[in-house]
Amino acid sequence: MRSRKKTTKINLFFQYYAFIYSIILGIFLVPLYLKYISLEIYGGWLATGNIVAWLTVIDPGISDVLRQQAGKAYGADEKQKLNGLLGSGTLLSLIVSILVLIIGLVLTNYIVDLISIRDINSIIVLKNAFVLAVVGTSLMIFSYGFISFNQGILSSMGVGVIFVVGTVISLIVNITLLMYGYGVYSIPIAQIFFALILIFGNIAYIFWRYIDESLKFRFSISGFLDLTKLTGYNVFGRLGSVMSTQIDTLLVARYLGAEIAPILSFTKKGPELSRMFIDRNVIAMQPAVTNAWESGEYDKVRINTSRLYFIIIWVLGLIFTNFIIFNKYFVSLWVGKNLFAGNTVNVIISINIILAVLVNMSSNILFALGKIKQTSKINFVQSILTVITLFIGVKYFGLYGLVLAQVLSTLVFSAWYFPYKTFKIINYNKDTLIKLVKEIVIVFSITIGCIIVAAKLGALTNWIVFFTYVIVVVLIYLLLLSILSKAFRREISGILKKYIKLRQTHGI
């Protein structure tokens, strides 16, 4: 059995790499996109890209279920079940990827009609880009079966190296095609290259693991049916999640105009990337949590997940503080102040990110513990509620109504349900819960204090001044947190002790 601790650390490293890669795609490449792609076509691409993401609702969440089931079988040393999961997962992924391809191609002639674009040339370009994106999405879904199986059997290093190779090659392809005049086509073509590398790389790695650990490949009808049943539960959660997270840009393009979609996207980009950064920690822990829970090591799960909650609370406070203070300056320096949606929208988006992180963290932990059916049902109910409120919000109250609808719908249901259910199943003691509440109060106080002090901040006219102020605010936040929070001081002390011990061990 591979080390769960080592696997989690390696997972974290590559998850952070994935976050950096997302920053490159979502931040640094955007000015290049705007240089070679018109704002209208780029806005239309963002909206049709959301529609392509909708096609993934056809994927019932095979990757999540397969990773959890492979981790469960690997943790319980059930080799016979593990041998059948790969064949079942591959077949199911292939079926779903073909369905996505067929449905996506059928929708091509109707999809652009949902967006307010009248120029015939722009429509043709977006239709062709949509077809390429459908192909890329289909291939990505097929790759998920191999990736998730590898993650379930704690193959963090292999999966990570393949991912790095894929991102580097796809990034080179993307930039090269942009500079050679391929415009918006460069984005989905790069995705196709990425998906192919993931598929063939992970297949090769699986063969190596099977030889190394004397595993056998087999196909089981009963195993296929069991996996299909579990993914059937998960499809509701997937359907709702994709709808609720991908519909906002489409609604903006439909009711407010395609040129408004980039404004919302650019204002959300920083907070969404920060959310991705935090979510990566939970994703990295999932295989280890499943493995430990199935091995009966409940205390370890309890200790590590409660520690993760503390860390997430501290990080959320820091992120919220910085985006309330600096997001308007960030967007202005990045793409222009005319593409910032305003302070009110920014505050609501930042609040929604906090709620989304807490909900996603709790639901992912529940999923890792095997509560697939319950988690999927609640995610589906929440997302339907979100879609309804988003539609009402944007249609009758514009952009403000759209972003506020996300916050209100989350507060009504999942913001309290998922944490409550997680705490109940893992069975945190009363003392832990009191400390968590205390930490939230401390972080909230520090955040409000930093925002008030920074309210009189002057204009930040260049990146050097911007990053200088960001660093100052981060240091002030951490200083206040270290003064007021005993738990934070204990965490930092533990890290320093490990570092000192590591240096002594290696004679440094």
N, C-alpha and C positions, 0 to 999 in steps of 0.2 A: 504494500500500500504506500502510495506517495504521500509526502508530507503535506497536510492541509495548510499549515502555516506558510511554508515555502511557496506553495501553489498560489495562495492568496496574495503574497507579496509580489510574485511575478505577474499575476493578473492585474494588480494595482498599477504596476509599472507600465504595462501595455495599455491599460485603460487610460492612464494619463497621457500616453503617447497618442491614443485615439482622440483624446480631448484636444491636444495640440494640433493634430491634423484637422480637426473640425474648425479650430480657430483659423487655420490657413485657408480652408475652403470658405468659411463663413465670414471672415473678416478681411484677410489680406488679398484674396482673389476678387472680392467684390468691386474695388476700383478698376481692376483689369476687365471685369465683366462689363462695367458701365462704360469703359473706353471702347470696347469692341461690339457691344450689344446695346441697342436703343433702350431707353427707359420703358417704353411701352411693351416691347417684346420681352424684356427682362421681367416686368411686372406680370405679363401673361405667362411667362415660364414659371414664375413662383406659384401662380394660381393653378396651372396645369400640373405642376409638380405635386401640389397638394392632391390633385385628382388621381395622379399616379399612385400616390401613397394610399389613397382609398382602395385601390386594387388589392392592397395587401390584406384587406379584411377577408379576402378569399382564403388567405393563409390563416388557419385556425390557431396559430401560435404553436406550430410544431416545434420550433426551436426551444421555446421555454419549457414545454412539456418533456421533450426528449432530453434536454440537459438535466432536468430534475430527476427523470426516471433513470437515466444512465448513472447519475451521481448516487442515486439510491441503491441501485444494483451493485455498483462498484464499492460503495461503503459497506453493504451487507455481504459482499463477496459472493454474489449470486451470478456466477459466470455464465450459466446457461441462459438466464434471462438477458444478461448483457450481450451475449452473442446474437440473440434474436432482435435486439433493439436497433442495431445498425441497419439491417435489412429492411425492417419495418419503417424506420425513419426515412431511409433513402427513397423507398417506394412512395411514401406519403408526400414527401417533399417534391418528388417528380410530378406526381398527379396535380398537386396544387400549383406548381410553377407553370405547367401546361395550361391549366384553367386560367391563370392570370394572363398568360400570353394571348389566349383566344379571346377572352372578354375584353382585354385592353385594345386589341386590334379592331374588334367590332365597334367599340366606343369611339374610335378615332374620328369618324366623320361627324360626331355629334358634340364632342367635348368642348371645342372652341366656342360653340354657340352659347355656352354658359358665361362667357367672359365678354365684357364690353369693349371689343376690338372690331373696327370696321375696315381697316386697310387689308385688302385681299392678299398682298404679299406677306404681311405679318401673320395672317391666318395660315397660309401655306407653310411658312417656316415653323410655326408652333405645332402644326399637325405632324410634320415630319419629325420634329424634336420629341413629340409625344410618343410616336411609334418607337423611336430609339430608346426612350425612357422605359417603355413597357417591356422591351426586350431585356434591358438591364435589370429591371425589377424582377422579372421572371427568373433570370439567372441567379440573382442574389438570393431569392427564396429557395432555389434548389441548393445553393451552397450552405444554407442554414442547417440542413440536416447533418452534414459532415462536421461543421464547426461546433454545433451544440453537443454532438456525441463526444468529440474530442475534449470539450470543456467539462463534460460530465465525468470523464475518466481522468480528470486533473492533468490534462495536457496543456498547461498554461504556456510553457515556453514554445512549444511547436506551433500552436495557434497564433501566438503573438508574433513570431518571426515571419510567418506567412503573411500576416496582416500588414506588417511593416513593408515587406517587399511589394505587396499589392498597392499600398497607398503611394509609395514612391513612384512606381511605374505609372499609375493612373494620374498622379499629379503632373508628371512630365508630359504625358499624352494630352492632358487638359490644357496646359499652358501653350504647348507647341501648336495645337490645333487652333487655339484662340489667335495666336500671332500669325498664323497662316490663313486667317480669314474664314474659319468655319463657324464663327459666331456662337450662337446658343447650342449648336450641335456638339460642340466640344465637351459639354457637360455630360450628356448621356453616353457619348462614346467612351469617355474616360471611365464611367461607371461599368460599362460592359467589360472593359479590360480588367477592372478591379475584380468583378465577379468571377471571371474565368480563372484568374490567378488563385482566388480563394478556393474555388472548386477543386482544381487539379492539385494544388498544394496540400489541402486537407485530406484528399483521397490518398496521396502518397504517404502522408504522415500516419494515417490510420493503418495502412499496410505494415508500416514499420512497428507500430505499437502491437499489432496482432502477432507479428513474428516474435517480438521481444518478450511478450507476456504469455505466449502460447495460447492465445485466444482463437476461437473458431468463428468463421462467418457462416451464418445460417439464416434462413427465412422461416418465420413462424406465423402461421395464419392466426392463431390465438393471440400472439404477441401483437400482430398488426391490428387486430380488432380492439385489443385493450388500449393500444396507443391512440387509435382513431377515436375511441370513446372518450378518453381523457382530453384529447384536443377538441373534441366536440363541445365539452364544457367550456374550454378556454376560448372558443371562437366567439362567444358572446362578449367576453371581456375585450378581446381583440377588436371586434367590430365596433364596439362603443368607443374604445380608446382611440382608434384611428380617426373615427368620425369627429370626436370632440376636439382632438388636437390639430387636425388638418383642415377643418372646415372654415376656420376664421378668415384666412387669406382669400379663399374662394368667395365667401360672403362679402368681403370688402370689395373685391374685384367686380362682383355682380351688382351690388347696390350702391357703392360709392365710386366705382371706376377703377380700371386696371392700374392707373397711375398712382392710386392711393395705396395699393397693396405693398409696394416697396417701402413706403413710409412706415407702415405698421411693422413690416419685416425688419427694417433697419433698427427701429426703436426697441424691438424685442430681442434682437440678436445677442446683445451682451448678456442680459438676464438669462436667456435660454441656454447660452453656452455655459454660464455658471451653473445652471441646473444640471446640464450634462456632466459637468465636472464632479458634482456631488453624487449624482446617480451612479457614476462609474465605481465609486467605492462600494456601493451596495451590490452592484452586478459582480464585482470582483469577489465578494464574500459569498455569493450564493452557492456555488458548488461546495465550498467548505462547510457552510451551514447545513446543507442537505446531508452531507457525509457525516458530520458530527451528530446530527439529530437521529439519523438512522442507526448510528453506532451506539446510541443510548447515552451520549455525553451531553446531557441536558444542561448541566451547570456551565459548561464551556460556552454553549450557545447563549445562555442567559447573560453571562458576563460580557462576552464579546459584542452582542447586539446592544446591550445597554450602554456600553462604552461608545459604540458607534452613534447612538442617539445623542450623547453629550457632544461628541465632535461635530455632528451635523448642526446642532443648535448654535455652537460657536461660529461655525463657518457661515451659516445662514445670516447671522447677525452682521458679520463683516461684509458679506456680499450685498445685503439690503442697504447698509450704510453707504457703501460706495456707489451703488447705482442710483440711489436717490440724489446723492450729491453730484456725481460726475457723468451720468449717462448722456445728458444733453450736450456736454462738452465733447464727450467721446464721439457721438454721432456727428456733431458739427465738424470736428476735425477729420473724421473718417470719410463721410460722403457729402457733407454740407448741412448747414443749420436748417435749410428749407425741407430737409428730409427727416426731421425730428418731429414726433407726433405731439409733443407738448408735455409739460410737467405733470399734469393731472393723469394723463394716460400712462406716463412712466411710473408714477407711484402705484397705480392700480396693477400694472403689469408686474412690478416688483413684489407686491403683496401676493399676487397669484402664484409667482414662482415659489415663494415660501410654502404656501399651502400644497402646491403640486409636489414639491420635494418630500414633504412629510408624508403625504398620501402614498406616493410612489415607493418610498422606503418601506413603509409598513406593509403595503400590499406585496412587495417583492419578498420580504421576509416570510410572510404567510405562504406565499407560493413555494418558496424554498423548503418550507416545513411540510409540504404536501397538501396544503389546503387549496387545491386547484379549483375545485368546483365552487366553493364559497367565494373565493377571490374573483373568479370570472363573472359570477352573477352580479356581485356588487359593482364591479367595474362597468358592466353593461348598463345597469340601472342608472349609475352616476352619469355615464356618457350621454344617455338619452336625455336626461334632465339638462345636461350642459348644452346639447345641440338645440333643444327647444328654446332655452333662454338666450343662446347666442343669436338665433334667428330673430326673436322678438327684439332683442337689444339693438342689433344693427339696423333693422328695418325701421324701427320707430325712434331710436335715439342715436343713430350714427355710430361713430367710432368709440365714443365714450360708453355707449350702451353695450357694445360688443365686449370690451375688455372688462367692464364691471360685471357682466353676466357670468363670466368664467369664475370670478371670485365668489359671487353669491351662490351659484349652483354647487360649488365645492363645499362651502360652509354648511349648506343645508344637510349634506349627507356624508360623503366620504371623509371629510376633514376630521370628523370625530369617530366614525365607525372603524376605520382601519387601525388607527392607533389603539383604540379600546380592545379590539379583537386580538391584536398582536400581543398586547400586554397581558391579556387574560390567558392566552394559550401558552406563552413562554413562562408566565407566572412570576413576574417581577414582584419583589417584596415591597411593602409600603414605604420603606425608607428610600428605595431607589426612585419611586414615583415622586416623593416629596423633593428629593434632590433635583430631579428633572424640572419640576415646576419652579423651584428656586433659581435654577440656571436660566430658565426662560425669562424670569423677571430681571435678573442681572443683565442679560444680553439686551433685553428691550430698553432698559434704562441707559446703558452705554450707547446704544444706537441712537436714541432720541437726543442724547446729549451731544454726540458728534454732529448730527444733522443740524441742530440749533446753532452750534458754534460755527459751522461751515456755511450758514445761511447767507452771510455777508461776503462770500467768496466772490472775487472779481472774475472777469472774463479770462479764460485760459486760451491763449492765442497760438500755442504751439505744443507739440508732443512732449518736449522736454519739461516745460512747466506743468503740463498735465500729469505726467508720471511722477514728477517731484511731489505734487500735492497728494496724489494717490498714496505714495509711499508714506508720507507724513501721517495721513489719516489712518492707514493700516497700523503704523507703529503706535499711534495714540490709542487706537481700539485695543490692540494687544496688551499695551501697558495697563490700561484700565481693567481689562479682563483679568490680568495676572494679579492685580491688587484686590479685586472684589471676589474672584472665584477661587475657592479652595480646590475644587475639582480640576480646574484648568492648571493650577500650579502643580498638582499631583501628576497630571498627565505629562507636563513638560519635564518635571523631575524624573519621571520614569524613562522618558526618551533620552535625557542627558546621561542617566546611569547606564543605559544600554550602549550608548555611544562610547562612553569612557571605558566600559568593559570590553567593547569591541577593539578599541585602540590598544588596550593592555594585552588582550589576547594575541594581537598581531604584532606586538612589540613596537608600536608607533609612539 
